[in-house]
Amino acid sequence: MTESKILSREAAKKQIEQWQAEGKKIVFTNGCFDIVHLGHIDYLEKAQALGDKLVLGLNTDASVRRLKGESRPVINEYARARMMSAMSFIDTVILFDEETPKELIETLCPNILVKGDDYTIENIVGAEFVMAHGGEVKTISLVKGYSTSSIIQKIKESY
């Protein structure tokens, strides 16, 4: 069942520690993943390919509203978490409510931290922590022309 991949922060920390003890490289990324599109799939597949296990920090509804405005998210956190956990290349989903995933990253201590190439490594939250703990920080090229905001705008224009 996909719900078994949605873990609390504490359960995720234990799972990650177990995987790391087995020698597995843990890749972490985060985001809202409100309306899932090709850009998300491509990005997440590339992120997973960088290590052995892909851990996704997923913004809660309240966190998405603070970041994107009152009209977002379009899809609620439970549905988003279920959809993301259904993807075979995602091993664990953890909801987080903070403004940034900094605390979550520091709790989980992944081996590799990943964001899209719309970020520079200097601007990636948690990068300094991950590198200070022997990990790597990478950016992944994004598929041009795909964003949730542009999809929402296109829908609005068609009505």
Secondary structure, 3 states (H helix, E strand, C coil): CHHHHECCHHHHHHHHHHHHHCCCCEEEEEECCCCCCHHHHHHHHHHHCCCCEEEEEEECHHHHHHHHCCCCCCCCHHHHHHHHHCCCCCCEEEEECCCCCHHHHHHHCCCEEEEECCCCHHHCCCHHHHHHCCCEEEEECCCCCCCHHHHHHHHHHCC
